[in-house]
Amino acid sequence: SWNKPSHTKSGIALLYNEETNNTYDVCLKLTRDALTIQKLDVVCTSGTESQVNHRTVVLRRQATGGLGLSIKGGAEHNVPVVISKIFKDQVADQTGKLFVGDAVLQVGTSVHDLFVHLLRTAGDEVTITVRYLREVPSFLKLPLGSPGLDHSRVSSPLFDSGLHLNGNNTTLSPPSPSANEPKYEKRWLDAVCLPLLMARVSRYKAGTDKLRSNCFEVFALDGASTNILQFCTAAESTDWLQAISTNINELTQENIKIINKYCSADDQIVHMGWVCESPEGRVSGRSSTFKFLALRGPYFYIFKSPPISAADWGQAETTYNLYEVLFKVHKLWMAEDCWLQARLYLGLEHSPEQQDGESLCFSILVGHGQSHTFRVELATELAIWEKSFQKAVFLEVQRIRSKSYMCSSQGSVLCFTVDFTSGFTCSEGTSKTILWRYKFSQLKGSSDDGKTRVKLLFKNAESNQIEMKELEFANLTAVLHCIHSFIAAKVASMDPLFMCSQSFPGNYMNS
């Protein structure tokens, strides 16, 4: 079965903020129902806490003049002055109120631009006001400083001011704090919580077919986003992508079961979910857009956003009769997701096959030669959509049993019928007199002009001769797709494996 157990997962990632053009560390927590993004912050754990989120700290200089801290950043780098290192058991550390990642807001009455000068020239007592910078730019290369890590962990010298405001290593006995003196700790705090029901994931740059390297975004139903999540390796990125996608799919399946419970047998949802629609013919100026697709009852639906209420099902952007659509998978270079995993581990995610944007795409061909091309994120999703279309079309053909189209032949108006039990029948339009009838097995080939005319080649059961019937239809494509749907359903009905399979396999072979 393609249904895997839901993933619970946590780990560190980088979050790219498009407004500031910076990346910073976050902690990701994945549960069955949600993805939570946590940011590091300093919290007051005991004592009297001020309502403001900054701390004012008095540093009493050691006899040798050191304050026991290092700083980075500053106006010349267009970032705040940030404490980059705190030396264990020295003045800054003894306060219990300063942390690596604190941005210096004020020194006495002056702003941080004068920080270096003031700290070097200030007297024995220096008062500074700091606030923990939740989004410390990753290029400052500060230690992560997650709870439990040693304060003295060495940081990179990148953008270091070279200012080490520390004295000798003489250990002083820390002053005994008063009973109501506030105590502070660094903790991961929830910043964003995205519910995964009807959520979508994208590895591509917005509106394009260009893959991001080791990155993706998660979008909730209400449009809330994670921004761009970055990972150190392609393997880590795909592990997270698959875990999140698995949970989204499980929630979707549960939602489908709930809806189907209250619907008639003819109005059941077979599958639904997000895809990305590519513009037809790669029209310049038109960008890819996300669409929500559903296979329900007699129809294939295309929505701009997921249908939530019963009324929403009537607001589809486009609706097609299932038996008149043809599902077509684009060239596929992997048989199952383990191949995708292997390619990503080997760093081959930007192979030529994938750059064409079609490696995980399928098309829906509809009447009058129109088509829609959709892209998915994982090979398992492609397999699910193909199996779902097969199942939905099969159920619909079983339900309607036969379909008739008006046509003409040599100036006469005729009625052409495809019947699940008896095959093909052609009768006069007015008298209903049957002119000819063939079983599905007697159809040996066809050719058409791509517009209105089709030649159907049937084998006469008695003479074994090929007989050609030429017909003209107003919407030839729809008729050909209908014939295909009925034949596919007939074949499937004779295949015990198809009839028994109620779950989707995890592997996919291109047929």
C-alpha positions in Angstrom: 0.0 0.0 0.0 1.1 3.6 -0.7 -0.2 4.6 2.7 2.8 5.0 5.0 2.5 5.7 8.7 2.4 9.4 9.5 5.7 11.1 10.2 6.7 12.8 13.4 10.0 14.6 12.8 12.1 17.5 14.2 15.3 19.1 13.1 17.2 22.3 12.3 16.7 24.1 9.0 17.4 27.6 7.6 14.6 29.9 6.8 15.0 32.4 4.0 13.3 35.8 4.6 12.7 37.4 1.2 12.1 40.8 2.7 15.5 41.0 4.5 17.3 38.7 2.1 18.7 36.9 5.1 18.6 33.3 6.2 18.4 32.3 9.9 18.2 29.1 11.9 14.8 27.6 12.8 13.7 24.4 14.4 11.1 22.4 12.5 8.6 20.2 14.3 6.4 17.9 12.2 3.3 16.2 13.7 0.5 14.3 12.0 -1.6 17.5 11.6 0.8 20.4 11.5 4.3 21.8 10.7 5.6 24.2 13.4 8.5 26.6 12.9 10.3 27.6 16.1 12.7 30.5 16.6 15.2 30.9 19.4 14.4 33.5 21.9 15.4 34.5 25.5 12.7 34.0 28.0 12.4 35.0 31.7 12.0 31.8 33.7 11.7 33.2 37.2 11.6 36.5 39.1 10.0 39.8 38.1 9.7 40.0 34.4 9.2 43.3 32.6 6.6 43.4 29.9 9.1 44.7 27.3 11.2 42.2 25.4 14.5 43.8 26.1 16.9 43.6 29.0 19.0 46.3 30.7 22.2 44.8 32.1 24.9 46.5 34.3 28.4 45.2 33.6 31.0 45.9 36.3 34.4 45.9 34.7 37.1 43.6 36.1 40.3 45.2 37.4 42.0 44.3 34.2 39.3 46.1 32.2 37.6 43.1 30.5 33.9 42.5 30.1 34.1 38.9 29.0 32.3 39.1 25.6 33.0 39.4 21.8 30.8 41.2 19.3 30.1 41.0 15.5 28.2 43.0 13.0 27.6 46.7 13.1 26.5 49.5 10.8 29.2 48.8 8.2 27.6 45.4 7.6 24.0 46.7 7.8 23.3 44.5 10.8 23.0 45.3 14.5 26.0 44.8 16.8 25.4 41.2 18.1 27.1 39.4 21.0 29.0 36.6 19.3 30.8 35.0 22.2 30.4 35.0 26.0 33.5 33.8 28.0 32.6 31.4 30.7 32.7 32.6 34.3 33.6 36.2 33.3 31.6 39.4 33.8 29.0 39.0 31.0 28.5 35.4 31.9 28.1 36.1 35.6 25.1 38.4 35.0 23.0 35.5 33.7 21.2 38.0 31.5 23.3 38.1 28.4 23.3 35.5 25.5 25.1 34.9 22.2 22.7 36.4 19.6 21.7 39.4 21.8 21.6 42.6 19.7 22.9 45.7 21.5 20.3 48.5 21.4 21.9 51.1 23.7 25.1 51.6 25.6 24.2 54.1 28.3 22.3 56.8 26.3 24.0 56.1 23.0 23.0 53.8 20.1 25.1 50.9 19.1 27.1 52.7 16.4 29.4 54.0 19.2 29.4 50.7 21.0 33.0 49.8 20.5 34.3 53.2 21.5 32.1 53.5 24.5 32.9 50.0 25.8 36.6 50.7 25.6 36.4 54.1 27.2 33.6 53.7 29.7 34.2 53.6 33.4 34.1 50.7 35.8 30.3 50.3 35.3 28.7 49.9 31.8 24.9 49.8 31.3 23.8 48.2 28.1 20.3 47.4 26.8 19.9 44.3 24.6 17.2 42.3 22.9 17.6 38.8 21.5 17.7 38.9 17.7 15.3 36.0 16.8 16.4 36.2 13.2 20.2 36.4 13.4 21.4 36.5 9.8 23.2 33.2 9.1 26.2 35.0 7.5 27.2 36.2 11.0 28.0 32.5 11.7 27.1 32.7 15.4 27.0 29.4 17.3 23.4 28.0 17.2 23.2 28.4 21.0 20.2 26.0 21.3 19.3 25.2 24.9 21.9 23.1 26.6 24.9 24.2 24.4 28.0 25.6 26.0 28.2 29.4 25.8 31.9 29.3 25.1 31.4 27.4 21.8 33.8 29.0 19.3 32.2 31.1 16.5 33.5 31.9 13.0 35.5 35.2 12.6 33.4 36.2 9.6 32.2 39.8 10.1 33.9 39.8 13.6 34.7 43.3 14.8 37.9 41.9 16.3 36.7 43.3 19.6 37.1 40.8 22.4 36.1 42.7 25.5 37.5 40.2 27.8 40.2 40.4 30.5 42.4 37.8 32.0 41.0 34.4 32.9 40.8 35.1 36.6 37.6 33.5 37.9 35.6 35.7 40.1 33.0 34.4 42.5 29.7 35.4 40.9 27.6 37.8 42.9 24.7 36.2 44.7 21.5 37.2 43.0 18.7 38.6 45.0 15.5 36.5 45.5 13.4 38.3 42.9 16.1 38.9 40.4 14.8 37.6 37.0 16.5 34.5 35.5 16.7 34.0 31.7 17.1 31.1 29.4 17.4 30.5 25.6 14.4 28.5 24.3 12.9 27.4 21.0 9.5 29.2 20.8 6.7 28.4 18.4 6.6 31.2 15.7 4.4 29.7 12.9 2.1 26.7 13.0 0.8 25.5 9.6 -2.1 23.1 9.6 -1.4 20.4 7.0 -5.0 19.6 5.9 -5.3 20.8 2.3 -1.7 22.2 2.5 0.6 22.1 -0.5 4.4 21.9 -0.9 6.5 23.4 -3.7 10.2 22.9 -4.6 9.9 25.4 -7.5 10.5 29.1 -7.7 7.1 30.8 -7.6 5.4 30.7 -11.0 8.2 28.9 -12.8 9.5 25.5 -13.7 12.9 26.1 -12.1 13.8 23.8 -9.2 15.3 25.3 -6.1 18.3 23.5 -4.8 17.7 21.7 -1.4 14.7 24.1 -0.7 10.9 24.0 -0.6 8.0 26.0 0.7 4.9 24.8 2.6 1.6 26.7 2.1 -1.4 26.2 4.4 -5.0 26.3 3.1 -5.4 29.9 4.2 -2.3 30.9 2.2 0.0 31.2 5.2 3.5 30.1 4.2 6.7 28.9 5.8 8.8 31.1 3.5 11.6 29.2 1.9 13.0 26.3 4.0 16.7 25.5 3.1 18.5 22.3 4.0 22.2 21.4 4.1 21.9 18.4 1.8 19.5 17.2 -1.0 19.0 14.1 1.1 17.8 16.0 4.1 15.6 18.2 1.9 13.9 15.2 0.3 13.4 13.4 3.6 11.5 16.4 4.9 9.6 16.9 1.7 8.4 13.2 1.7 7.5 13.3 5.4 5.4 16.4 5.0 3.8 15.1 1.8 2.9 11.8 3.4 1.1 13.6 6.2 -0.7 15.9 3.8 -1.8 12.8 1.8 -3.0 11.0 4.9 -5.1 13.9 6.0 -6.6 14.2 2.5 -7.6 10.5 2.5 -9.2 10.9 5.9 -11.1 14.0 4.7 -12.3 12.1 1.5 -13.6 9.3 3.7 -15.6 11.7 5.9 -17.1 13.5 2.9 -17.9 10.1 1.1 -19.7 8.8 4.2 -22.5 11.4 3.7 -22.6 11.1 -0.2 -24.5 8.8 -2.5 -22.7 6.0 -4.3 -22.7 8.0 -7.5 -21.1 11.1 -5.9 -18.0 9.6 -4.2 -14.6 11.3 -4.3 -11.9 9.0 -5.6 -9.0 11.5 -5.1 -8.2 15.2 -4.8 -5.2 17.3 -4.2 -2.9 20.2 -5.2 -0.9 20.3 -8.5 0.8 23.0 -10.4 -0.6 23.8 -13.9 1.9 24.8 -16.6 0.7 27.2 -19.3 -0.3 25.5 -22.5 2.6 25.6 -25.1 4.8 27.4 -22.6 3.2 30.7 -23.5 5.7 33.5 -22.7 4.5 35.9 -19.9 2.2 33.2 -18.4 3.4 31.6 -15.2 2.6 28.3 -13.6 -0.3 28.4 -11.2 -1.4 26.0 -8.4 -4.7 24.3 -9.0 -6.7 21.9 -6.8 -8.0 18.8 -8.7 -10.7 16.4 -7.7 -12.1 13.2 -9.2 -15.7 13.0 -7.9 -18.7 11.1 -9.2 -19.1 11.7 -13.0 -16.7 14.6 -13.1 -13.1 15.8 -13.1 -12.9 19.2 -11.4 -10.3 21.9 -11.6 -10.5 24.5 -8.7 -8.4 27.6 -7.9 -8.7 26.6 -4.2 -9.9 23.5 -2.4 -13.7 23.1 -2.0 -14.6 23.3 1.7 -18.4 23.6 1.8 -21.0 21.7 -0.4 -21.6 25.0 -2.3 -17.9 25.3 -3.2 -18.2 22.2 -5.4 -20.4 24.3 -7.7 -17.7 26.9 -8.0 -15.1 24.9 -10.0 -13.1 26.7 -12.6 -13.6 23.9 -15.1 -15.5 20.6 -15.0 -15.2 17.7 -17.5 -17.1 14.5 -18.0 -14.7 11.7 -16.7 -15.4 9.3 -19.6 -14.4 12.0 -22.1 -11.0 12.8 -20.7 -7.7 11.0 -21.4 -5.0 10.8 -18.8 -1.4 10.9 -20.2 1.8 10.6 -18.2 4.8 12.5 -19.6 8.2 10.8 -20.0 9.2 9.4 -16.6 12.8 8.6 -15.6 12.1 6.8 -12.4 10.1 3.8 -11.4 9.5 4.6 -7.8 10.4 7.1 -5.1 13.5 5.2 -4.0 15.0 6.1 -7.4 14.3 9.8 -6.7 15.8 9.4 -3.3 18.9 7.8 -4.8 19.3 10.6 -7.3 19.0 13.2 -4.7 21.5 11.5 -2.4 23.9 11.5 -5.3 23.3 15.2 -6.0 21.8 14.4 -9.4 18.6 16.4 -8.8 19.5 18.8 -11.6 19.9 16.2 -14.4 18.9 17.2 -17.9 15.7 15.1 -17.8 14.4 17.1 -14.8 15.3 20.5 -16.1 12.7 20.3 -18.8 10.1 20.5 -16.1 8.2 17.5 -17.4 9.7 14.7 -15.4 6.8 14.6 -12.9 4.0 15.8 -15.2 0.7 14.5 -16.5 -1.7 15.9 -19.1 -5.5 15.7 -19.2 -6.6 15.7 -22.8 -10.2 16.9 -23.3 -12.6 17.6 -26.2 -11.8 19.7 -29.2 -8.1 18.9 -28.8 -7.7 21.0 -25.6 -5.4 19.9 -22.8 -4.1 20.8 -19.3 -0.6 19.9 -18.1 -0.1 19.5 -14.3 3.1 19.0 -12.3 3.4 17.1 -9.0 6.3 17.1 -6.5 6.9 13.3 -6.0 6.7 10.2 -8.2 4.3 8.6 -5.6 1.9 11.5 -6.3 2.1 10.8 -10.0 1.3 7.1 -9.4 -1.6 8.0 -7.2 -3.1 10.3 -9.8 -2.8 7.7 -12.5 -4.4 5.0 -10.4 -7.1 7.4 -9.3 -8.0 8.3 -12.9 -8.2 4.7 -13.9 -10.5 3.9 -10.9 -12.7 7.0 -11.4 -13.2 6.4 -15.1 -13.9 2.7 -14.4 -16.5 3.5 -11.8 -18.1 6.1 -14.1 -18.3 3.8 -17.1 -19.8 1.1 -14.9 -22.4 3.6 -13.7 -23.5 5.0 -17.1 -23.2 1.7 -19.0 -23.6 3.3 -22.4 -23.1 6.6 -24.2 -24.6 7.8 -27.5 -23.3 10.5 -29.9 -25.0 12.0 -33.0 -22.9 11.7 -36.1 -23.2 11.7 -39.9 -22.1 9.3 -42.7 -22.5 10.0 -46.4 -25.1 12.7 -45.6 -27.2 10.6 -43.3 -27.7 11.6 -39.6 -26.9 8.6 -37.4 -26.6 7.7 -33.7 -23.4 6.0 -32.6 -23.5 4.2 -29.2 -20.8 2.8 -27.1 -22.2 0.2 -24.7 -20.3 -1.5 -21.9 -22.0 -4.9 -22.5 -22.6 -5.1 -26.2 -19.9 -2.9 -27.7 -20.5 -0.5 -30.7 -23.8 0.1 -32.4 -24.8 2.5 -35.2 -28.4 3.2 -35.9 -30.4 5.7 -38.0 -31.1 9.0 -36.2 -34.9 9.0 -36.7 -36.1 5.4 -37.1 -33.5 4.0 -34.6 -33.0 1.1 -37.0 -29.7 -0.6 -36.2 -27.4 -0.5 -39.2 -24.4 -2.4 -37.7 -23.1 -3.8 -34.4 -19.6 -4.9 -33.3 -18.1 -6.2 -30.1 -15.2 -4.4 -28.4 -12.9 -7.3 -29.4 -13.8 -6.7 -33.1 -12.3 -3.2 -33.2 -8.9 -3.7 -34.9 -7.8 -0.1 -35.5 -8.8 3.5 -36.3 -7.6 6.6 -38.0 -8.8 10.2 -38.0 -8.2 13.5 -39.6 -7.7 15.3 -36.3 -10.9 17.3 -36.9 -14.2 15.6 -37.4 -13.8 12.4 -39.4 -12.8 8.9 -38.1 -12.4 5.6 -39.8 -13.1 2.6 -37.5 -11.8 -0.8 -38.7 -13.8 -3.8 -37.5 -13.2 -7.6 -38.1 -16.3 -9.4 -39.4 -16.8 -12.4 -37.1 -18.0 -14.6 -39.9 -15.9 -13.7 -42.9 -12.8 -12.5 -40.9 -12.6 -9.6 -43.4 -11.8 -6.0 -42.2 -14.8 -3.7 -42.6 -14.3 0.1 -42.5 -16.9 2.5 -41.1 -16.4 6.2 -41.7 -18.2 8.6 -39.3 -18.2 12.4 -38.7 -18.6 13.9 -35.3 -19.0 17.5 -34.0 -16.5 16.7 -31.2 -14.4 13.9 -32.4 -11.9 14.0 -29.6 -14.5 13.5 -26.9 -15.9 10.5 -28.8 -12.4 8.9 -29.2 -11.7 9.4 -25.5 -15.1 7.9 -24.6 -14.3 4.8 -26.7 -10.9 4.6 -25.0 -12.6 4.8 -21.5 -15.1 2.1 -22.3 -12.4 -0.3 -23.7 -10.1 0.4 -20.7 -13.0 -0.3 -18.3 -13.9 -3.5 -20.2 -10.3 -4.7 -20.0 -10.1 -3.7 -16.3 -13.3 -5.6 -15.5 -11.7 -8.8 -16.8 -8.5 -8.2 -14.8 -8.8 -9.7 -11.3 -5.8 -7.7 -10.0 -7.5 -4.4 -11.0 -10.8 -5.4 -9.5 -9.2 -6.4 -6.2 -6.8 -3.5 -5.8 -8.4 -1.0 -3.5 -5.1 0.6 -2.5 -2.5 2.4 -4.6 0.9 0.7 -5.0 4.0 2.5 -4.0 5.8 1.9 -7.3 5.0 3.2 -10.7 5.9 1.8 -14.1 5.3 3.8 -17.2 3.0 1.9 -19.5 
